[in-house]
Amino acid sequence: MNITPDRTVGSIVAEDYRAAAVLTKYGIDFCCKGGRSVQEVCKRQNIEESRLIEDIITLLARDAREGEDARAWPLEQLAEHVETVHHRYVRERGPIIQQYLTKLCRVHGGRHPELFTIHDEFNACVDAMAVHMEEEEQVLFPFVRNLVRSERSGEALDLPDFGTVENPVNMMMDDHTAEGERFERMKAVSDGFTVPADGCSTYAAAFNMLRDFETDLHRHIHLENNIMFPRAIELEKSLARSTS
């Protein structure tokens, strides 16, 4: 995307709705006041022009970096990637979508009561994911890194309180299933996040961001369920065999 100072914020979102998340973070109204230029909003709101443009470009380029073959990544790189990309995504994007859904319920909820269901389900998702990510970062991922260090150093592995890595892995996979089902319920009441005929640009941006959130969640789950978790389980078993 080519972003110049004279380009309107509305046209940026129209080309790629993901940019709405960055504009919202900076408190920029791209809906009712979408005809203003980047230069104008930055001057009015005391925002560094180059920083805003850089943040939008960085966000749009994030998906491209995931095109690498994650199956070849070392386990600790997988853990680092999940934390810095997917956990960060949830923490940054979740509150923005919550803000949008609250506004939609207030403005459109009378005509579209399904918005309240989506609002409640998504709030529950954000809360559940906060606990889930904390458990991964404080319990599971540190143990995965210990597995790797033990393999490389040949030193004995300290046994964790949870017994085997399969125990927290199974808990995380149950969480993944629950959040996947939650998104299915949200899509069921909204016809797959279809914007109604009377929906505004905020409505469209919110539903597009929900689709993006689900896509990122699927990538997050794929990296863990299909790549990281099986390798961690196998590594633990291999280390156990080598010391028996």
Backbone hydrogen bonds in HBPLUS format (Angstrom, degrees):
<---DONOR---> <-ACCEPTOR-->    atom                        ^
c    i                          cat <-CA-CA->   ^        H-A-AA   ^      H-
h    n   atom  resd res      DA  || num        DHA   H-A  angle D-A-AA Bond
n    s   type  num  typ     dist DA aas  dist angle  dist       angle   num
A0007-ARG N   A0004-THR O   3.02 MM   3  5.39 164.5  2.05 116.9 121.7     1
A0039-GLN N   A0005-PRO O   2.80 MM  34  4.76 158.5  1.85 148.5 141.0     2
A0038-VAL N   A0007-ARG O   2.85 MM  31  5.93 139.4  2.01 155.2 160.6     3
A0012-ILE N   A0008-THR O   3.31 MM   4  6.65 143.9  2.45 142.4 151.8     4
A0009-VAL N   A0036-ARG O   2.97 MM  27  6.27 152.4  2.05 176.2 172.4     5
A0013-VAL N   A0009-VAL O   3.25 MM   4  6.57 161.6  2.29 150.5 153.3     6
A0010-GLY N   A0034-GLY O   2.81 MM  24  3.99 148.7  1.90 136.2 128.7     7
A0014-ALA N   A0010-GLY O   2.97 MM   4  6.14 150.3  2.06 141.7 151.0     8
A0015-GLU N   A0011-SER O   3.05 MM   4  6.20 143.4  2.19 137.0 144.7     9
A0016-ASP N   A0012-ILE O   3.05 MM   4  6.33 160.2  2.09 148.7 154.1    10
A0019-ALA N   A0016-ASP O   3.07 MM   3  6.06 163.8  2.10 128.9 132.1    11
A0020-ALA N   A0017-TYR O   2.93 MM   3  5.57 159.1  1.98 117.2 123.8    12
A0021-ALA N   A0018-ARG O   3.21 MM   3  5.95 150.0  2.30 117.0 122.1    13
A0022-VAL N   A0019-ALA O   3.11 MM   3  5.46 123.9  2.44 105.2 117.8    14
A0023-LEU N   A0019-ALA O   3.15 MM   4  6.49 167.3  2.16 157.0 160.3    15
A0024-THR N   A0020-ALA O   2.86 MM   4  5.99 157.3  1.92 149.9 156.1    16
A0025-LYS N   A0021-ALA O   3.04 MM   4  6.22 151.2  2.13 138.1 145.9    17
A0026-TYR N   A0022-VAL O   3.16 MM   4  6.51 143.4  2.30 146.2 155.1    18
A0026-TYR N   A0023-LEU O   3.19 MM   3  5.22 126.3  2.49  94.3 107.5    19
A0028-ILE N   A0023-LEU O   2.83 MM   5  5.07 170.8  1.84 151.5 148.6    20
A0027-GLY N   A0024-THR O   2.88 MM   3  4.84 156.3  1.94 103.6 111.1    21
A0036-ARG N   A0033-LYS O   3.43 MM   3  6.21 168.3  2.44 120.9 121.8    22
A0041-VAL N   A0037-SER O   3.03 MM   4  6.35 168.9  2.05 160.1 160.9    23
A0042-CYS N   A0038-VAL O   3.00 MM   4  6.06 159.7  2.04 150.4 156.6    24
A0043-LYS N   A0039-GLN O   3.04 MM   4  6.12 157.1  2.10 144.4 150.5    25
A0044-ARG N   A0040-GLU O   2.95 MM   4  6.08 162.3  1.98 149.7 155.0    26
A0045-GLN N   A0041-VAL O   2.90 MM   4  5.89 153.8  1.97 144.5 150.9    27
A0046-ASN N   A0042-CYS O   2.89 MM   4  5.51 102.8  2.50 134.5 146.9    28
A0047-ILE N   A0042-CYS O   2.85 MM   5  4.50 161.4  1.88 132.5 138.4    29
A0051-ARG N   A0048-GLU O   3.08 MM   3  5.33 122.2  2.43 103.0 117.6    30
A0052-LEU N   A0048-GLU O   3.09 MM   4  6.43 160.0  2.13 160.3 165.6    31
A0053-ILE N   A0049-GLU O   3.09 MM   4  6.38 169.7  2.10 157.2 159.5    32
A0054-GLU N   A0050-SER O   2.92 MM   4  5.97 157.8  1.97 141.8 148.6    33
A0055-ASP N   A0051-ARG O   2.92 MM   4  6.09 155.2  1.98 147.9 154.1    34
A0056-ILE N   A0052-LEU O   3.11 MM   4  6.41 155.7  2.17 149.7 155.6    35
A0057-ILE N   A0053-ILE O   3.03 MM   4  6.27 168.2  2.04 154.7 157.7    36
A0058-THR N   A0054-GLU O   2.87 MM   4  5.99 158.3  1.92 149.4 155.8    37
A0059-LEU N   A0055-ASP O   3.06 MM   4  6.19 158.6  2.11 142.7 148.0    38
A0060-LEU N   A0056-ILE O   3.05 MM   4  6.30 162.9  2.08 152.7 157.0    39
A0061-ALA N   A0057-ILE O   2.98 MM   4  6.12 138.2  2.16 142.8 153.9    40
A0062-ARG N   A0059-LEU O   3.20 MM   3  5.29 152.6  2.28 101.8 110.0    41
A0064-ALA N   A0061-ALA O   3.12 MM   3  5.43 124.1  2.44 103.3 117.0    42
A0065-ARG N   A0062-ARG O   3.24 MM   3  5.58 131.2  2.49 104.1 115.3    43
A0066-GLU N   A0063-ASP O   3.06 MM   3  5.43 142.3  2.21 105.6 116.3    44
A0067-GLY N   A0064-ALA O   3.05 MM   3  5.49 162.5  2.08 113.5 117.7    45
A0072-ALA N   A0069-ASP O   3.16 MM   3  5.96 162.4  2.19 119.6 124.2    46
A0073-TRP N   A0070-ALA O   3.05 MM   3  5.17 157.3  2.11 105.8 113.1    47
A0077-GLN N   A0074-PRO O   2.98 MM   3  5.25 126.8  2.27 103.1 117.5    48
A0078-LEU N   A0074-PRO O   3.05 MM   4  6.46 151.9  2.14 153.4 161.9    49
A0079-ALA N   A0075-LEU O   3.02 MM   4  6.38 161.6  2.05 154.0 158.1    50
A0080-GLU N   A0076-GLU O   2.99 MM   4  6.13 159.8  2.03 140.2 146.0    51
A0081-HIS N   A0077-GLN O   2.82 MM   4  5.96 156.0  1.87 147.1 154.0    52
A0082-VAL N   A0078-LEU O   2.94 MM   4  6.16 164.8  1.97 154.6 158.0    53
A0083-GLU N   A0079-ALA O   3.06 MM   4  6.28 161.5  2.10 149.0 154.0    54
A0084-THR N   A0080-GLU O   2.88 MM   4  6.01 175.8  1.89 156.3 157.8    55
A0085-VAL N   A0081-HIS O   2.85 MM   4  5.59 152.1  1.93 147.4 153.8    56
A0086-HIS N   A0082-VAL O   3.06 MM   4  5.01 115.3  2.49 111.9 128.4    57
A0087-HIS N   A0082-VAL O   2.81 MM   5  6.18 157.4  1.86 164.0 170.2    58
A0089-TYR N   A0085-VAL O   2.96 MM   4  5.96 144.5  2.09 132.6 142.9    59
A0090-VAL N   A0086-HIS O   3.08 MM   4  6.33 162.4  2.11 148.8 151.3    60
A0091-ARG N   A0087-HIS O   3.05 MM   4  6.30 165.9  2.07 152.0 155.8    61
A0092-GLU N   A0088-ARG O   2.88 MM   4  6.02 150.1  1.97 150.2 158.1    62
A0093-ARG N   A0089-TYR O   2.74 MM   4  5.67 167.2  1.76 156.4 160.6    63
A0094-GLY N   A0090-VAL O   2.90 MM   4  5.31 151.6  1.98 132.6 141.4    64
A0097-ILE N   A0093-ARG O   3.00 MM   4  6.27 164.6  2.02 164.8 168.5    65
A0098-GLN N   A0094-GLY O   2.94 MM   4  6.20 159.3  1.99 154.8 161.5    66
A0099-GLN N   A0095-PRO O   2.99 MM   4  6.15 151.5  2.08 139.9 146.9    67
A0100-TYR N   A0096-ILE O   3.04 MM   4  6.39 155.3  2.10 147.8 154.2    68
A0101-LEU N   A0097-ILE O   2.87 MM   4  6.10 165.9  1.89 158.1 161.4    69
A0102-THR N   A0098-GLN O   2.97 MM   4  6.12 155.3  2.03 148.1 154.4    70
A0103-LYS N   A0099-GLN O   3.18 MM   4  6.42 157.0  2.24 143.7 149.4    71
A0104-LEU N   A0100-TYR O   2.87 MM   4  6.18 156.6  1.92 151.3 158.6    72
A0105-CYS N   A0101-LEU O   2.93 MM   4  6.10 159.5  1.97 149.0 153.7    73
A0106-ARG N   A0102-THR O   3.16 MM   4  6.37 152.6  2.24 141.5 148.5    74
A0107-VAL N   A0103-LYS O   2.94 MM   4  6.17 157.8  1.99 153.3 159.2    75
A0108-HIS N   A0104-LEU O   2.64 MM   4  5.34 158.9  1.69 148.6 156.4    76
A0109-GLY N   A0105-CYS O   3.00 MM   4  4.19 132.3  2.23 108.3 115.7    77
A0111-ARG N   A0108-HIS O   3.12 MM   3  5.68 130.4  2.38 113.5 124.5    78
A0112-HIS N   A0108-HIS O   2.86 MM   4  5.91 142.8  2.00 151.2 162.5    79
A0115-LEU N   A0112-HIS O   3.03 MM   3  5.96 168.1  2.04 127.0 130.5    80
A0116-PHE N   A0113-PRO O   3.07 MM   3  5.72 146.3  2.19 114.9 122.1    81
A0117-THR N   A0114-GLU O   3.11 MM   3  5.19 122.3  2.46  97.2 111.3    82
A0118-ILE N   A0114-GLU O   3.07 MM   4  6.44 161.4  2.10 153.4 158.0    83
A0119-HIS N   A0115-LEU O   2.82 MM   4  5.96 158.8  1.86 146.1 152.7    84
A0120-ASP N   A0116-PHE O   2.97 MM   4  6.12 163.2  2.00 144.6 148.3    85
A0121-GLU N   A0117-THR O   2.91 MM   4  6.07 164.6  1.94 151.7 156.5    86
A0122-PHE N   A0118-ILE O   2.85 MM   4  5.93 163.1  1.88 151.7 156.6    87
A0123-ASN N   A0119-HIS O   3.01 MM   4  6.15 157.8  2.06 145.2 151.6    88
A0124-ALA N   A0120-ASP O   3.04 MM   4  6.24 155.6  2.10 144.4 150.9    89
A0125-CYS N   A0121-GLU O   2.93 MM   4  6.21 144.7  2.06 142.2 152.6    90
A0126-VAL N   A0122-PHE O   2.93 MM   4  6.24 161.3  1.97 155.9 158.8    91
A0127-ASP N   A0123-ASN O   3.06 MM   4  6.31 161.5  2.10 148.4 153.3    92
A0128-ALA N   A0124-ALA O   2.91 MM   4  6.06 163.2  1.94 147.3 152.2    93
A0129-MET N   A0125-CYS O   2.82 MM   4  5.95 160.9  1.86 154.4 159.8    94
A0130-ALA N   A0126-VAL O   3.04 MM   4  6.16 144.4  2.17 140.4 149.2    95
A0131-VAL N   A0127-ASP O   3.37 MM   4  6.74 156.7  2.43 147.3 151.3    96
A0132-HIS N   A0128-ALA O   2.95 MM   4  6.16 163.0  1.98 148.9 154.4    97
A0133-MET N   A0129-MET O   2.82 MM   4  5.87 168.1  1.83 151.1 153.4    98
A0134-GLU N   A0130-ALA O   3.16 MM   4  6.22 154.4  2.23 138.9 145.9    99
A0135-GLU N   A0131-VAL O   3.03 MM   4  6.28 157.8  2.08 151.7 157.1   100
A0136-GLU N   A0132-HIS O   3.05 MM   4  6.37 151.9  2.13 146.3 154.3   101
A0137-GLU N   A0133-MET O   2.89 MM   4  6.08 165.3  1.91 151.8 155.7   102
A0138-GLN N   A0134-GLU O   2.86 MM   4  5.88 150.3  1.95 149.0 156.6   103
A0139-VAL N   A0135-GLU O   2.92 MM   4  5.40 145.7  2.04 134.0 141.8   104
A0140-LEU N   A0135-GLU O   3.22 MM   5  6.66 155.6  2.28 146.3 152.3   105
A0141-PHE N   A0136-GLU O   2.74 MM   5  5.51 164.8  1.76 151.6 156.9   106
A0143-PHE N   A0139-VAL O   3.42 MM   4  6.52 152.8  2.50 140.0 147.1   107
A0144-VAL N   A0140-LEU O   2.97 MM   4  6.30 151.9  2.05 151.0 159.9   108
A0145-ARG N   A0141-PHE O   2.97 MM   4  6.25 156.1  2.02 152.9 158.7   109
A0146-ASN N   A0142-PRO O   2.95 MM   4  6.24 144.0  2.09 138.6 149.0   110
A0147-LEU N   A0143-PHE O   2.89 MM   4  6.21 147.4  2.00 147.6 156.2   111
A0148-VAL N   A0144-VAL O   3.16 MM   4  6.51 155.2  2.22 145.6 151.1   112
A0149-ARG N   A0145-ARG O   2.96 MM   4  6.26 161.8  2.00 149.2 154.1   113
A0150-SER N   A0146-ASN O   2.89 MM   4  6.03 159.2  1.93 149.2 154.8   114
A0151-GLU N   A0147-LEU O   3.00 MM   4  6.23 155.0  2.06 146.3 153.0   115
A0152-ARG N   A0148-VAL O   3.05 MM   4  6.29 158.5  2.09 151.0 156.3   116
A0153-SER N   A0149-ARG O   2.87 MM   4  5.94 157.8  1.92 152.5 158.4   117
A0154-GLY N   A0150-SER O   2.87 MM   4  5.42 144.1  2.00 138.0 146.0   118
A0163-GLY N   A0160-PRO O   3.29 MM   3  5.63 164.4  2.31 110.8 112.9   119
A0167-ASN N   A0164-THR O   3.05 MM   3  5.87 157.5  2.10 122.9 127.7   120
A0169-VAL N   A0165-VAL O   3.14 MM   4  6.22 159.0  2.18 152.0 158.2   121
A0170-ASN N   A0166-GLU O   2.90 MM   4  5.91 158.3  1.94 142.1 146.8   122
A0171-MET N   A0167-ASN O   3.23 MM   4  6.52 152.0  2.31 143.8 151.4   123
A0172-MET N   A0168-PRO O   2.90 MM   4  6.16 159.2  1.94 152.5 157.6   124
A0173-MET N   A0169-VAL O   2.91 MM   4  6.17 155.1  1.97 152.1 159.3   125
A0174-ASP N   A0170-ASN O   2.99 MM   4  6.18 148.0  2.10 141.1 149.2   126
A0175-ASP N   A0171-MET O   3.05 MM   4  6.38 152.7  2.13 144.7 152.0   127
A0176-HIS N   A0172-MET O   2.95 MM   4  6.28 152.6  2.03 144.6 152.2   128
A0177-THR N   A0173-MET O   3.02 MM   4  6.29 157.9  2.07 146.7 151.5   129
A0178-ALA N   A0174-ASP O   3.02 MM   4  6.28 158.7  2.06 148.2 153.9   130
A0179-GLU N   A0175-ASP O   2.99 MM   4  6.30 158.1  2.04 155.2 160.1   131
A0180-GLY N   A0176-HIS O   2.99 MM   4  6.19 153.7  2.06 149.1 156.7   132
A0181-GLU N   A0177-THR O   2.99 MM   4  6.24 157.3  2.05 150.5 156.1   133
A0182-ARG N   A0178-ALA O   2.96 MM   4  6.21 143.0  2.10 138.5 149.3   134
A0183-PHE N   A0179-GLU O   3.10 MM   4  6.36 157.1  2.15 146.7 150.7   135
A0184-GLU N   A0180-GLY O   3.16 MM   4  6.46 147.2  2.28 140.5 149.6   136
A0185-ARG N   A0181-GLU O   3.08 MM   4  6.40 148.4  2.18 144.8 152.2   137
A0186-MET N   A0182-ARG O   3.07 MM   4  6.45 154.0  2.14 146.9 154.0   138
A0187-LYS N   A0183-PHE O   2.91 MM   4  6.13 158.0  1.96 149.5 155.3   139
A0188-ALA N   A0184-GLU O   2.94 MM   4  6.04 145.8  2.05 140.5 150.0   140
A0189-VAL N   A0185-ARG O   3.31 MM   4  6.59 149.5  2.41 146.4 151.3   141
A0190-SER N   A0187-LYS O   3.22 MM   3  5.13 145.5  2.35  96.5 106.5   142
A0192-GLY N   A0187-LYS O   2.79 MM   5  4.25 172.9  1.79 135.4 135.8   143
A0194-THR N   A0190-SER O   2.95 MM   4  6.05 166.3  1.97 156.1 157.8   144
A0199-GLY N   A0196-PRO O   2.97 MM   3  5.21 162.5  2.01 117.0 118.6   145
A0204-ALA N   A0200-CYS O   3.05 MM   4  6.45 158.3  2.10 149.6 154.9   146
A0205-ALA N   A0201-SER O   2.87 MM   4  6.05 159.5  1.91 145.1 151.1   147
A0206-ALA N   A0202-THR O   2.90 MM   4  6.04 160.5  1.94 149.2 154.2   148
A0207-PHE N   A0203-TYR O   3.07 MM   4  6.32 164.8  2.09 151.8 155.4   149
A0208-ASN N   A0204-ALA O   2.90 MM   4  6.05 155.8  1.96 148.9 156.3   150
A0209-MET N   A0205-ALA O   2.89 MM   4  6.05 151.9  1.97 146.0 153.6   151
A0210-LEU N   A0206-ALA O   2.94 MM   4  6.22 143.3  2.08 142.5 152.9   152
A0211-ARG N   A0207-PHE O   3.05 MM   4  6.34 153.4  2.12 143.6 150.0   153
A0212-ASP N   A0208-ASN O   2.95 MM   4  6.25 155.7  2.01 144.3 151.4   154
A0213-PHE N   A0209-MET O   2.79 MM   4  5.95 154.0  1.85 143.4 150.9   155
A0214-GLU N   A0210-LEU O   2.97 MM   4  6.21 157.8  2.02 146.8 152.0   156
A0215-THR N   A0211-ARG O   2.93 MM   4  6.21 155.5  1.99 147.1 154.2   157
A0216-ASP N   A0212-ASP O   2.86 MM   4  6.14 161.7  1.89 154.8 159.1   158
A0217-LEU N   A0213-PHE O   2.87 MM   4  6.08 152.0  1.95 144.7 153.3   159
A0218-HIS N   A0214-GLU O   2.88 MM   4  6.17 151.9  1.96 148.4 155.5   160
A0219-ARG N   A0215-THR O   3.07 MM   4  6.40 153.6  2.14 146.5 153.2   161
A0220-HIS N   A0216-ASP O   2.87 MM   4  6.07 163.7  1.90 151.9 156.7   162
A0221-ILE N   A0217-LEU O   2.85 MM   4  6.08 164.1  1.88 152.4 156.1   163
A0222-HIS N   A0218-HIS O   2.86 MM   4  6.00 157.1  1.91 144.5 151.4   164
A0223-LEU N   A0219-ARG O   2.94 MM   4  6.17 168.2  1.96 156.9 158.6   165
A0224-GLU N   A0220-HIS O   3.24 MM   4  6.49 152.5  2.32 144.2 151.4   166
A0225-ASN N   A0221-ILE O   2.70 MM   4  5.69 153.5  1.76 159.8 165.4   167
A0226-ASN N   A0222-HIS O   2.99 MM   4  5.35 151.6  2.07 134.6 143.7   168
A0228-MET N   A0223-LEU O   2.80 MM   5  6.05 173.9  1.80 158.5 160.7   169
A0229-PHE N   A0224-GLU O   2.76 MM   5  5.45 167.8  1.77 149.5 153.0   170
A0231-ARG N   A0227-ILE O   3.38 MM   4  6.37 156.4  2.44 142.0 148.6   171
A0232-ALA N   A0228-MET O   2.96 MM   4  6.16 153.8  2.02 153.2 161.1   172
A0233-ILE N   A0229-PHE O   2.98 MM   4  6.20 162.0  2.02 157.8 162.1   173
A0234-GLU N   A0230-PRO O   3.00 MM   4  6.17 159.2  2.05 144.4 150.2   174
A0235-LEU N   A0231-ARG O   2.87 MM   4  6.00 156.1  1.93 145.3 152.1   175
A0236-GLU N   A0232-ALA O   3.00 MM   4  6.17 161.2  2.03 147.6 152.2   176
A0237-LYS N   A0233-ILE O   3.10 MM   4  6.32 159.0  2.14 145.7 151.3   177
A0238-SER N   A0234-GLU O   2.85 MM   4  6.06 152.7  1.92 147.2 155.4   178
A0239-LEU N   A0235-LEU O   2.91 MM   4  6.17 159.2  1.95 153.8 158.3   179
A0240-ALA N   A0236-GLU O   3.01 MM   4  6.23 150.7  2.10 143.6 151.9   180
A0241-ARG N   A0237-LYS O   2.95 MM   4  6.23 153.4  2.02 147.2 153.9   181
A0242-SER N   A0238-SER O   3.06 MM   4  6.28 150.0  2.16 144.2 152.2   182
A0243-THR N   A0240-ALA O   3.33 MM   3  5.39 140.1  2.50  96.0 106.4   183
A0244-SER N   A0241-ARG O   3.39 MM   3  5.26 154.9  2.46  96.0 103.1   184
